Amino acid sequence: MIPFTVIGGFLGAGKTTLLNRLLREVTGRRFAVLVNDFGTLDIDGRLVAAHGGDTVTLANGCLCCTIGDSLVTTLIGLLERPERFDHIVVEASGVADPGRIADLAELEPRLQRDGVIVLVDGVDVRERAADRRLSDTVERQIQAADLLILNKIDIAPDLDTTRDWLCQQTAAPILEACHAGVPLELMFGLDRHGVTADTAPPTCFASWSYTWRDPLPRKVLMDLLQDARRGVLRAKGIVRFDDALDRRFTVHLVGRRLDIRDEGPWGDTPDSRLVLLGLRPMLGCLQRE
């Protein structure tokens, strides 16, 4: 299945800026990006390999598609193309509910829901949420997020108040950014094909990995991954639980979405392996335990 990510957020929050970074900086992965309007994307002409009217093929293997009369029709047409893509990304319109778009992956067996990333404008998100004409849209977008990006922190007034307010609206991890400058590996670094990002995480992020022979209590792992105070943003691994010693489970965490699947019996030495990516200093506390 192809990982399926939705990028949402209100008008002007920075969604297109984030997509431009994705198209410029991606290495080793073929993204298909669905957008409402090519005109908003600043695609480097040196990257454009071919222009097909409603599609732009890039030299790095990525493809941009405009969303036609129906997102579903456009998405199915993309899946039926001969090219194979590693990841599909949809930029939701500024007034759309990104959670409902992400639910399309539940209806299409060729897609795997990989998460909803929502950007909010640190300058005026609270003002818009207080506007009765806009509040429902803004709140739905925030509550749909698996990962929230608080953007424009360099010009945002009263940032502490905005940060505290967002924490009351959602349990999703919150990354702060200027010009949508978050590490791309935090957004797309966890899929079922074992693809890893080439770029090393900046100093505000930490990684943790461990291999062990003994079976793991299931509740211990669940508590670890679902405790927001740990600062875990991404997790992947292969685990043997003490309540199913002969079974092999894959573990995937994207934002708040935890997926644990029984992949059948162990075919080799049952060593459990787990890799986490998260925020310092919280994840650093885990490393010392």
C-alpha positions in Angstrom: 0.0 0.0 0.0 1.1 3.6 -0.7 1.4 5.9 2.3 -1.2 8.7 2.1 -0.7 12.1 3.8 -2.9 15.1 4.0 -1.5 18.6 4.6 -4.2 21.0 5.9 -4.6 24.3 7.6 -6.4 27.6 7.1 -5.7 30.0 4.3 -2.2 31.5 4.6 -1.0 29.1 7.2 2.0 28.0 5.1 0.8 24.8 3.3 2.2 25.7 -0.1 5.5 26.8 1.5 5.8 23.4 3.0 5.0 21.7 -0.3 7.6 23.8 -2.1 10.2 22.6 0.4 9.1 19.0 -0.2 9.5 19.2 -4.0 12.9 20.9 -3.8 14.5 18.9 -1.0 13.2 15.4 -1.5 15.9 12.7 -2.1 15.4 9.1 -2.8 11.6 9.0 -2.8 9.0 9.5 -5.5 6.2 11.8 -4.1 3.0 12.4 -5.9 1.6 15.7 -4.8 -2.1 16.7 -5.4 -2.8 20.5 -5.3 -5.6 22.7 -6.3 -3.6 25.2 -8.3 -0.1 24.8 -9.9 0.2 28.6 -10.0 0.8 28.7 -6.2 3.7 26.3 -6.4 7.2 27.8 -6.9 8.6 24.9 -8.9 12.2 25.4 -9.9 12.3 25.3 -13.7 15.5 23.2 -13.6 13.5 20.5 -11.8 10.7 20.3 -14.4 11.2 17.3 -16.7 7.8 17.4 -18.4 4.6 19.4 -18.3 1.4 17.6 -19.3 -1.3 20.2 -18.7 -2.7 19.0 -15.4 0.5 17.3 -14.4 4.1 18.3 -13.9 6.8 15.6 -13.8 10.0 16.5 -11.9 13.5 15.4 -12.6 13.7 13.9 -9.1 10.9 11.5 -9.9 8.1 13.4 -8.2 4.8 14.3 -9.8 2.5 17.2 -9.2 -1.2 16.8 -10.1 -4.0 19.4 -10.1 -7.2 18.3 -8.4 -9.9 18.3 -11.0 -13.7 18.3 -10.5 -13.3 15.5 -7.9 -10.5 14.6 -5.6 -11.6 11.0 -5.6 -11.5 10.8 -9.4 -8.1 12.5 -9.5 -6.7 10.1 -6.9 -8.0 7.0 -8.6 -6.5 8.3 -11.9 -3.2 8.7 -10.1 -3.2 5.2 -8.7 -3.8 3.8 -12.2 -0.9 5.5 -13.7 2.0 3.2 -14.7 4.5 5.0 -12.5 4.9 3.7 -8.9 5.0 6.3 -6.2 6.5 5.9 -2.7 4.1 8.4 -1.1 1.0 10.5 -2.0 0.4 13.9 -0.5 -2.7 16.0 -0.8 -2.8 19.7 0.0 -6.3 20.3 1.4 -7.9 23.6 0.6 -7.8 26.3 3.2 -11.3 25.7 4.4 -11.4 21.9 4.0 -11.5 19.3 6.8 -8.2 17.4 6.3 -9.4 14.5 8.5 -12.2 13.7 6.1 -9.8 13.7 3.2 -7.4 11.4 5.0 -10.3 9.0 5.6 -10.3 8.2 1.9 -7.4 5.9 2.6 -9.7 3.7 4.6 -11.9 3.2 1.5 -9.1 2.6 -1.0 -7.2 -0.7 -0.4 -4.2 0.6 -2.3 -3.6 3.4 0.2 -2.3 3.4 3.8 -3.3 6.4 5.9 0.0 7.9 7.0 -1.2 11.0 8.9 -2.7 14.5 8.8 -0.3 17.4 9.1 -2.0 20.7 10.0 -0.3 24.1 9.9 -1.6 27.0 11.9 -0.6 30.7 11.6 0.9 31.8 14.8 -0.1 35.4 14.1 -3.8 35.1 13.9 -5.0 31.5 14.6 -6.6 32.5 17.9 -8.4 35.5 16.3 -9.8 33.3 13.6 -10.9 30.6 16.0 -12.8 33.3 18.0 -14.6 34.4 14.8 -18.0 32.6 14.9 -18.0 32.4 11.1 -14.6 30.6 11.0 -14.3 28.9 14.4 -15.8 25.6 13.3 -13.5 25.3 10.3 -10.4 26.2 12.3 -11.2 23.9 15.2 -12.0 20.9 12.9 -8.6 21.4 11.2 -6.7 21.5 14.5 -8.5 18.5 16.0 -7.8 16.4 12.8 -4.1 16.8 13.2 -1.7 13.9 13.9 1.1 16.5 13.8 0.5 20.3 14.3 3.0 22.9 12.9 2.8 26.3 14.7 4.1 28.4 11.9 5.4 32.0 11.7 6.7 32.0 15.2 9.3 34.7 14.2 6.5 37.3 13.9 3.8 35.8 16.2 2.7 38.0 19.1 2.2 36.5 22.5 3.6 33.1 21.4 3.3 31.6 24.8 -0.4 32.2 25.0 -0.9 30.8 21.5 1.1 27.7 22.4 -0.9 27.1 25.6 -4.1 27.6 23.7 -3.2 25.0 21.1 -2.3 22.5 23.8 -5.8 22.8 25.1 -7.3 22.1 21.6 -5.3 19.0 20.6 -3.2 16.2 22.0 -1.1 16.1 18.8 2.6 16.9 19.0 3.3 20.5 18.1 6.3 21.7 16.2 7.2 25.4 16.0 8.6 26.8 12.7 9.4 29.8 10.7 8.5 29.5 7.0 7.3 25.9 7.5 10.9 25.0 8.2 10.4 21.6 10.0 12.5 18.5 9.2 10.8 16.6 6.4 11.8 13.3 8.0 9.4 14.0 10.9 6.5 14.1 8.5 7.3 11.3 6.0 9.9 9.2 7.7 7.7 6.3 8.7 6.2 4.1 6.1 5.8 0.3 5.7 8.6 0.0 3.2 11.4 0.9 5.5 12.4 4.1 3.7 14.5 6.4 5.9 15.4 10.0 5.4 18.9 11.0 4.3 19.0 14.3 6.3 20.2 14.1 9.9 17.8 15.5 12.5 18.7 18.9 13.9 19.8 19.3 17.5 16.3 19.9 18.8 15.4 16.3 17.9 16.7 13.0 19.1 16.6 9.4 18.0 16.6 6.2 20.2 16.9 2.6 19.1 17.1 -0.7 21.0 17.3 -4.4 20.3 16.4 -7.0 22.9 15.9 -10.7 23.2 13.3 -11.0 26.0 9.6 -10.6 25.2 8.1 -7.2 26.0 4.9 -6.6 28.1 2.4 -5.1 25.7 1.2 -2.5 28.2 4.7 -1.2 28.7 5.1 -0.4 25.1 1.6 1.1 24.8 2.2 3.4 27.8 5.6 4.5 26.4 4.3 5.4 23.0 1.0 7.0 24.1 2.5 9.2 26.9 2.7 12.7 25.3 5.2 13.7 27.9 7.8 11.4 26.3 7.9 13.6 23.2 7.8 10.6 20.8 6.7 11.8 17.3 7.5 8.7 15.2 8.2 5.1 16.0 8.7 1.9 14.1 9.7 -1.6 15.1 9.3 -5.3 15.1 8.3 -6.7 18.5 7.6 -10.0 20.4 5.1 -9.5 23.2 5.0 -11.7 26.3 1.3 -12.6 25.6 2.0 -13.9 22.1 5.5 -15.4 22.2 5.4 -17.0 18.7 4.0 -14.0 16.9 5.8 -11.2 15.1 4.2 -7.7 15.5 5.0 -4.5 13.6 4.7 -1.3 15.4 4.1 2.1 13.7 3.4 5.4 15.4 2.6 8.6 13.4 1.6 11.5 15.6 -1.3 10.2 17.7 -2.0 7.2 15.5 -0.6 3.9 16.8 -0.8 0.8 14.6 0.2 -2.6 15.9 -0.3 -5.5 13.5 0.2 -9.3 13.8 2.5 -10.2 10.9 2.5 -14.0 11.6 5.0 -16.3 13.2 8.7 -15.5 13.6 10.8 -16.8 10.8 14.1 -16.3 12.4 15.7 -15.4 15.8 12.9 -13.4 17.6 14.9 -10.3 18.4 12.7 -7.2 19.0 13.8 -3.9 17.5 12.4 -0.4 18.1 13.4 3.0 16.7 12.0 6.2 18.0 12.3 9.8 16.8 11.2 12.7 19.1 11.9 16.0 20.8 14.7 16.8 23.2 14.9 16.8 26.1 12.0 14.4 26.6 13.3 11.6 24.5 16.7 12.1 26.1 15.1 11.1 29.4 14.1 7.8 27.8 17.6 7.2 26.6 18.9 7.4 30.2 16.3 4.9 31.5 
